[in-house]
């Protein structure tokens, strides 16, 4: 067996390795393929005729990869000029985010365990046009030819689209099912504050690495956040199934082919410690990927690795870096350690006069016992003043306190302060006293 090394231009994540290797192995006479993102190259083992550069470039033209027997000029060097335009667009988006935060709407775009399901849908949409498009979309494209042959006798558009619809419904089913299992695991493990903080930091680290890879910083391309290739091929090799339900089964198994975004969503699902909520998180994420992945299957790969897609990846990279810092600051109060110590009783509501009809509930926070007492009953339609005397600093993801649905602005737990949250509950129900991540630490029951 002969071997030949080719250099590749256009690789941007570990998923590209899988996509390229899978397609090269379909070439007659090719017996061995080993793609390397850090080196920007691929080693091909062949029996007789060496694959020509012209054939490889023609084969991968729509995917946006270019092959050469010599390294590309400037390859591996960061082109700062290419980052300026994406950086400016990212700054504009971040400015909109700050405006939303001032209006109290930032929770809809901030990724965290306590984020809304709409946020996870948007996160899935972002994944579906970036790294998930490379791995899962590449799998869809490799299967499209076989599916089109199997369904070639069908006449209507819906019938031709059936395998792609089945594939995506398989994803929705598995993400909801296994998402619930992750929540069950999180519930049984009952993460301590320290363990939850470590998990939050780990997820943030994953996000930062993914972002730096998307920006094209080569040093981080050596870090692979993916399953081993041999396991990936075993899962992705299910195209050999002959029945018409094979697209559904392949879609089902993609839960175990996580791109970096999927790992983040799975981490948040586990942290929730609630099977129903974790299932909803993963289902919302999968719904977000549904539109782009279905489009890739029904149309083509022309936009999968185009210049427009590359620019979008860089914009997303800058945004992810921003939200990594934002999330870490929310959970660990990083900026508070860079500034002067806050004076005691800083809360602006602490000295505000109390209406005689206001319902006053009081609690105390210590690092050992958390919030004590942590269960209250109040009446709907009557103002509530919730006072928390802070006797120790809060740490990690438990460094803040809020009342989900009644007082959604996280308040930092700083020793010596008295936190005062004032609100008027309108609807009866149970509202959780929680940290900014949504981890329950108490409950307020609102009655008629």
N, C-alpha and C positions, 0 to 999 in steps of 0.2 A: 504493500500500500504506500502510495506517495503522499507527501504532505506539502501544503502551500499556505503561507500566511498572507492575509489580505488586511489592509487598513480600511476602516469604515468611518465615514463622516456622517453625523446625524444621530448617533446614539446619545441618549440623555438619561436613561435609568436602567436598572437591572432587568426590567421587563423587556427592554429591547433585545437583550441577550437571548431570551426565550423565543421571542418572535422571529429573530434572524435565524437561530439554530433550527427551529422547527421547519422553516421554509427552505433552508439549504438542504436539509436531509431529504426533502422531496425530490431533489435533482438526481437523475439516474447516474449511478456510479459513485456518488458521494456516500462514504461509509462512516465518516467521523467528522464532528463539528464541535469546536470549542470557542465561543465568543467571549471576549473580555471587554467590559465597559471601561475599566481603568486604563487599559492600553489602547482602547479604540480600535481593536483588531479582532480577527477571527482566524483560527487555524482549521483548515479543511483537509481531511484525509480522503483520497479518492483512488480508484483502481486503475482506470485507463486514461481517459481524457481529462485534462485539468480544466475546471470551469473558467471560461474566459472573463476578463473584466467587462467586456461588452455585454455578455449574457447576464452577469450579475447585476450590472447597473440597469439593464432593461427589466430584469425580474423585480428589482426593488425600487423602480422609478416612482411608482405611485406612493410608496411608503416613505419616500424622502431620504433614503439611505444612498450614499455614494461609496463605491469600492475603488481601491487602488492598490497596486503592489508596492507603492512607496508611500511613506507617511505624508499626510497633507501639510502644506505650509501653514505654520502657525497653529497646528492642531495641538490641543492640550493647554493653550494659553488663553487666559480670560480676556475677552474683548470688552473693555470697559465701555466703549462707544455703543455697543449693542444693548447695554443695560440702562442707558440714560432714558430712552423713551418709555420702556416698561416701568422704570422707577417713578417717572413723573405721573404716569397714569395711576400707579399704586398710591402715590401721595394724594392724588385727587380723590380716590376711593376712601382712603383713610380719613380725609377731611370730612367726607360725607358721614363716615362712621362716628366721628366726634360730634357732629351735629345731631345724629340720632341719639347719641348718649346724653346730650344735653336735654333732649326731649323725653328721656327715659325709655328709649326704644332699643338700646344697645344689646339687650338680651336676645333679640331676634337675629343678630348676626355674630354673636360671640360664641365660639365653640367651647362647650364645657358640659359636664354631666347634667347640669341644670338647664341647659339650653332648650329652647322650644323645638318641637318636632319639625317645624318649618325650617329652622336653622340646619338641622341634620339633612333635610331634603336638599337644601341649597349646597351643603357640603358634598352630598352625593353627586349633585349636578356638576360641581367643580371637579370631582374625581373622575366622572364619566367622560370629561373632555381632556383629561390630562393623563396621569399615570395609569388609571384603570383602563383607559382607552388603549394604552399601549399593550398591556398584558391581556385583559379580558377581550378587548376589541380585536386584538391580534388573533386570539383564539377563535372568535366569531368569524373572522375573515378566512381563516384556514379551513373552517368547517363549511363555509358558505357554498363552495363548489360542490361538495358532496351532497349538501342539503338541496341545492338547486337541481342536481341530477335526480335525487330521490323524489322531489316534488315537481319535476319538469312536466309531468302530464297534467298538472293542475292548471286551470284556466283563469280563475279570478285572482285579483290582487291579494285578497285576504288569504286565499289558499296558498299562494306563493310565499306570503309573509308568515304562514303558520309556524314553521320551525323556529323563526326568530322570536315570535311571540311566546312560543313554548319555552324557549331558552330563557327569556327574561322572566317569565312566570315561575320557572324553576328557581331562579335567583331570589325572587320575592319570597317564595315559600321557605327556602332554606335560611335566608337572612332572618325572617321572623321566627322560625323554629329555633335555630341555633343561637339567635340573639337572646331568646327567652332562657335558654340553657346557661348562657354566660351570666345573665342576671341571677339565675338560681345559684350558680357557683359563687358569685359575689355575695349573695345573701347568706349562704352557709359559711363562707370564710369569715364574714363579719370583720372586715378590715378595720384595724385600729387607725387612729389619727395619723400615726407615723407611717404605717403601711400605705394608707391612702395618699399621703403626701408623696411618698416615694413613687407610687404608680403615676400620679399626676406629673411628677418631674420626668419620669421615663417617657410618658406619652409626649410631653413637650419636647424632649430631646429627639424623639423620632420625627416630630413635625419639623424641627429645625434642620435635621439632616436631610429630610426630603426637600425642604425649601432650598438648601444650598446646592443640592444635586440639580434641582430644576433651574437654578441660576447658572449652571454650567461650571461650577467650581470643582475641578477635577479631583482634588485631594479627597473629597467626600464621596466620589463615585466608587471608591474601594469598599465602602461600607454598604453591605447588601441587606436590605430589610425585606427579605423574601424567603420562600421555602426553598429547600435544596432542589436543584434542577431535576434530579432523577425522580423525586416525588412529584414535581410539577408535571413532568412528562406522563407519569402514570395516571394522574388525574385528567390531564388534557388529552390523553390518548383514548378517551372513551368515544371518540368519533367512529370507532369501528363497530359500535353497536348498530344493529341493523333495523330495529323496530322504529316506528314513527315517534315513539316517546323519547328517543335518545337525546334530542335537543333539550328536553325538560330535565333529564338526568344530568347532562353536562352542566346546565345552568345551576342545578342543585349543588354540584360539587365545587362551583367557583367560590363558594364561601371559604374554601380552604386554599384558594389562590389569592391571598390578600395583597393588594397594593398597599403602599404606605398609608393612604387615606383610610382604607378599610381597617387597618390595624388601630388607627386612632379611634374610629367609631366603635370597634370592638372593645377597646380599653374603656371608653366612656360607658358602654353598656354594662360591663362587669362592675365598674365602680358604683353604678346606680344601686346594685344590690336588690333590685326589684325585677322579677321575671317579666311582668307585664310591661313595665317601662322600658326595659332593655330590648324586648321584642319590638316595641314601637319605635325605638331609636334605630335599630338595624333595618326595620322595614322602611322607615322614612328615608334612610340613607340609600337603600336599594332602589326605592322609587325615584330618587334623584338621578341615579345612574341609568334608569330605564330608558329615558328619552335619547340620550347620546348613543348608548350601546345599540338600541333598536335602529337608530338612524344609520350607524356604521354598518349594521348587518344588511339593511335594505338598500343602502346607497353604495358607497365605496370607501376606500381608505385615503382618498385624495387629501383630506384635511387632517389626517391622523398625525402626520409628521411634517406638514407644510411649514413655510416661514411664518404664516399667521399663527399656527399652533405653537411654534417655538416662542413667538413673542408673548402669546397668552401664558405659556408655562412660566416665563420669567416674571410676568406681572403677578401670577399666582404665588411664585416663590417669595417675592417681596411682601405680599399680603400675609402669607403664612408666618414669615419671620416676625412681622408686626404683632400678629395675634398670639404667637408664642410668648413674646414679652408681655403682652397685655394679660394673657391668662395667668402667667407666672406672677405678675404683679398683683392680680386680683386674689390669687390663692396665698401668696407668701408675703404680700405687701413690701415688695422690693424697694420701692421709692421711699417708703417711710424710714428705711434704715440709712438712706442717703441724705436725709434732711435732718433738721434740728429736732430734738424730742418735742412731742406734742404736749401742751399744757393739760393739766387735769380738767375733767369736766368740759371737754372741748365741744361736745354735742350742742348745737345751737338751740335745741329744744329743751335743754336741761333746766333753764331758768324761766321758761315761758309759763305764765300764769295758767292755772288749770281751771277749766269750766266746772261748775258744781255738778253738772250732769255727766261729766266724763268718767268713763270706767277706767280705773287705774289698776294695772296688774304689774307686779314686781317680781324680778328674778335676780339671781346672782350667778356670775360665771367664775369658776375656778378651773385650773388646768386638770385637776384630779377628778372633779365631779361634773364638769361641763355646766349645763344650765340647770339650776335647781331653784325653785320648782320649774317643771317644764310642761305642765299641763294646765290649761285655763279654759274657762267658759265665759263668753261675753254675749251681749245681746246685739242683734242686727239693728242698724239704723242709729246707733248711739256711739259717739266718739270714744275711742280707746287710746289710752296712754300706756305704752309698754316700756317700763324702765328696767334696765339691766345694769347692775353694779358690777364692774369688771375688776376682779382682784388679781388676775394673772394675765399675761400676754397670751393671745391665741397664736397658734402656729400652723403652718402648712395650709391644707385646704380648709381647715377649721379655724382660720384666723379671722373669719367674718361671720356676721349674723344678719338675718333678714327674716321676713315672714312672707313666704311665697303666696302671691295673690292678694296680699293686703299691704305689704311694705316691701317693695322689690329692690330697694336700694341697699346693697350690702354695706354694713357698718363694721369697721375694723375693731377688733377686741384689743384694746390697749390698757394695760394696768393703770388703775387710778381714775379711769373715766367712768362716767355714767351715760350709757347710751339710752336715748329716748326716741322711741318710734311712735308716732301719732298717726292714726288712721280711723276711718269710719267704715266698718264692714257693712256691706249692703245686702249680701245674700247669705242665708244660713248654710252651714257646711263645716268641714274640717280643713284647717289651713296649717301647713307645717312651718314650724320654726326651724330654719335650716341655715347652712353655710351657703356661700355663693355657688358652690358646686351642686347644691340641691340635696346634700346629705341630711336627712331628718335628725333633729336633736330635740324636738319638742312639738307640741301641738296646741293650737287655739281652736276651740269649738265654738262656732257662732250659732246661736239659737234665735228663734223668733221672740 
